[in-house]
Amino acid sequence: MRTARVFRLSMAHPGDLSALEELIDRGTIRAAEVVAVIGKTEGNGGVNDFTRGYFTQTLMALLSRYLNRPVTQLIREIPCVLSGGTEGVMSPHYSVFCIADNATAERRFPSALAIGTAFSEPVPTEDVGRRAHVESVASAVREAIENARIERLDDVHFVQVKCPCVTAGRAAAAITAGKTPRTSDPNRSMAFARAAGAFGVALALNEIAPGDFDDESLLSDFSIQSPRASISSGVEVECNEVVVLGNSSAWDGSLRIAHRSMSDALDIGAIVDVLADLGIEARPQVAPAAAGRIACVLVKCEPDRRGKVRGHRHTMLDDIDINAQRHIRGAVAGLVAGVIGEGRIFVSGGAEHQGPDGGGLIAVIASQQKAGA
């Protein structure tokens, strides 16, 4: 029977993997059990945020040493999804997702956290942000769900996808080859890639049908959304990397995941409700003993493109000094961290088609408690 474990580890800088190395050296984690990493680095979150690639390179070099396998192989087997930007009270950290097989384990709970991963084939530059990209993501998500042994799509709670973007160099190469990119603007391409990722998750989870959209729907028809999608884009990847998290009766272990949609950047109720779904009370902040049950907090957010929050004007989209995504990450991180009482939370901006306009997604992984405990 499979058991999932999650370790939330701090970092002193984007290449600091010392906490993971110590756990492996102590035998707490076996390097072969590491199947995915999701984390926050202190970069800017933009096209030129090389903290993500720096961390990935360091992680793969570390695991390569323990596993005696080439980095080029590991980087195609272990999704490493980094979101740049630790604005406000967010603390740079990474969550390590591990899977162990134990044939003699005694079941403790009816279902437990399940983890599935997958990689697509490299996405051609001219496909980024188009239907072919959507279908590539959908195929990889379906594969990850199957790998996770999750039988019901309703039991999928969080789908993390890292998509490639179009750099100026990639765009130029495609044009020279007679191909036409969706856009040659790297920042715009990141948004199109995130939209394609969200559509792909929605398609895989049967939240939309193949005939519900075309290329022009991306970044246009915001009625199309997946409230369980968390999509990032970056220059450091060429394919779609997928991590699916849900609950399954095929898994053992103490961990469980729940999610809620945040209606807007002030939706503290969604935070309280998702904690309640896991039997954790916030009055108004989670007590330290209960906070110790929380293994991972994953959030997506987006500045409301209509320019208002609950009827009042915001200026995030008009600020030329600070990117709107940095504004919203800092604001939502403060809200969530204030309830959780912990700054090591994954808060990622760029939530196009990933929940309500101006809102997003919050998912929490926590240890389960037996009735009466």
Helices and strands as residue ranges (DSSP letters): E 2-10, H 18-26, G 31-33, E 34-41, H 51-67, H 71-74, E 80-84, E 93-101, E 112-119, G 125-127, H 131-147, G 153-155, E 156-164, H 168-176, H 186-204, G 210-212, G 215-217, E 229-234, E 241-248, E 251-252, E 255-262, H 268-277, H 288-291, E 294-301, E 308-309, E 312-313, G 316-318, H 324-340, E 346-348, E 360-367
